[in-house]
Amino acid sequence: MGRVNAFGSRGREGAQREKFNAIFRERSCNRKHRIRNAGWPSMRSLTNFAPSTFEERGAAVAFTTPVLSQTRVRKNLHEELEVLVSNLSEGRGVYVVPWKALPMAFPMTAHDRMLQDLIVKAEGCSPGDIRTAVLEAARCGLAGPLAVEAAEAALGDDDEQRLLINFQLIAEVLKAVGLESSEFLRCGLGSEEGQKLTRELMLKGAKKLSIEPTELYARVAELAALMQPIGLTSSPKPGRLRRLMRELANFRDSMTEWTDGNPSEAAPIGGFCAEVAEHTLNHARNVVGQFDQAMEAFETLLRQWDAKRTVVRRAATRLSWLMDGWEFLIATWAEAQGKSRHEQDLAVHELFRVLPLLPRAESASDQVSAADQVMAANRRSVRAYVDWRSGQLDMDLVMRIESIKTRAA
C-alpha cells in the first residue's frame, strides 16, 4: 500500500510531482504583487533580528513546506499573527510575513494550509497552543500515515501523563497530611471504589489543611495541568519536557563528539549548536529544580497556592518556551546518524538555520551576536530548500520533513 503524500495522493510519481511544481511556479510568479494588492501589509525584512523575549522570538511551527519548516509565529502589537521566516534565500535576519498572507507569499502543502487555519482558530500562539494544532493537523492524514500514528501516540501519552499526575498529586496530598494512602494506591482512580475512596480521603485532607474541599480539588487540578508536561521526580515515567531535556543532553553530547572529530567547515557550526543546547539545558535544569523544590514542600505549596500560583505558572510557561523547537533539531540530527559526512554537514547547516537561540532577556550571553560571528566566519552555505525566484517546491524534501515530524511528535 503506497504512502500518502502531502496532498493525499499515493506514491511519488515524477509526472505528478512535475505537475505539482508547474502549478506553483505559475502561482508564484506574481505572488508578491498579489500580496500588495490583496489588502495585506507587505512582508518586511529585519536584518538584525535580536528578540528580547520568548514571545518576540515566537513559537516554532512544524510546517512541512521546506522553506517554512520551523518558522516561528508570534503576535504583533495589534495582536495579529505574523510569521518569522529565517534566512530567506540564504540571507541574514528574518522576513516578517502577515499570517493571512502566508499562502500568497509561499507555495504551501495541503497539510500546512490546514495547520495555518487551526492555529488561527486556536487564537493563542504559545508552544502549547502550536503543539495542539500540529497534532490535530497530523491526525488528519495529510502528512502521511506515519504522522497520524505519531500524533495518536503523543496524544495517548498526554492522556496517560494527565491521569498519572493527578494520581500522584492526590497521593502527595494524603502524604502531606499524614493519611494512609495504601488503599487508595491499590484501588487507583479508574474504579468506582477508588473514586469513592479518593473523595473520602480528600475530604479528610481538606479538613486537616483547613481548606474547603472544592478549593483543594481546584488547587490540585490546576497544579496537575501545569505539571502534566513536566511530571514529578518520583514518576515511573518522566513527563514529556523532562524526556526532551534528556534527549537534548544526548544531542549536545553527540554533536560535541561529531565536532571534535570533524575537520570540515561545518564543525564550528556544529560546535555552536552544542553550546546553545548546553545553555538551554542549564536554564531548563534551573526551572525544573524550582519545581522539584516546591513539590518537596507540598503542604506549604497547597496552603499558599494563591501566592505561589503565579510563580509556578510562570516557571511552567518558561520551561515550555525554553524547549520549544528542539524536538525537530534532535530528530533531524538522529536521522543524519549513519549517513555520509557530507550529508551530516548539510544537516548541521539545517540545524543552524532554525537553532532556537535564547532571547537577550533570558541569557547573560548574546547568542544572536555569537551566531552572526559563526556565520561570518563560515560563509560556506548549503543550497536553499526552495528556489525563491521560481517557487518550486521540492516534494522529496517535503516527504523528508514529514518523516522527521513523526520522530519529533
HELIX and SHEET records of a PDB file:
HELIX    1   1 GLY A   14  SER A   28  1                                  15    
HELIX    2   2 ARG A   31  ASN A   37  1                                   7    
HELIX    3   3 PHE A   54  ARG A   57  1                                   4    
HELIX    4   4 PRO A   66  LEU A   68  5                                   3    
HELIX    5   5 LEU A   88  GLU A   90  5                                   3    
HELIX    6   6 TRP A   99  ALA A  101  5                                   3    
HELIX    7   7 LEU A  102  ALA A  105  1                                   4    
HELIX    8   8 ALA A  110  ALA A  122  1                                  13    
HELIX    9   9 PRO A  127  ARG A  139  1                                  13    
HELIX   10  10 PRO A  145  ALA A  176  1                                  32    
HELIX   11  11 SER A  182  CYS A  187  1                                   6    
HELIX   12  12 GLU A  192  LEU A  209  1                                  18    
HELIX   13  13 PRO A  213  MET A  227  1                                  15    
HELIX   14  14 ARG A  240  ASP A  260  1                                  21    
HELIX   15  15 ALA A  267  GLU A  296  1                                  30    
HELIX   16  16 PHE A  298  ARG A  303  1                                   6    
HELIX   17  17 TRP A  305  MET A  323  1                                  19    
HELIX   18  18 TRP A  326  ALA A  336  1                                  11    
HELIX   19  19 ARG A  341  ARG A  353  1                                  13    
HELIX   20  20 ARG A  360  GLU A  362  5                                   3    
HELIX   21  21 GLN A  367  ALA A  377  1                                  11    
HELIX   22  22 MET A  395  ALA A  408  1                                  14    
SHEET    1   A 5 ARG A  44  LEU A  46  0                                        
SHEET    2   A 5 VAL A  94  PRO A  98 -1                                        
SHEET    3   A 5 LEU A  81  SER A  86 -1                                        
SHEET    4   A 5 ARG A  72  LYS A  75 -1                                        
SHEET    5   A 5 ALA A  59  ALA A  60 -1                                        
END                                                                             
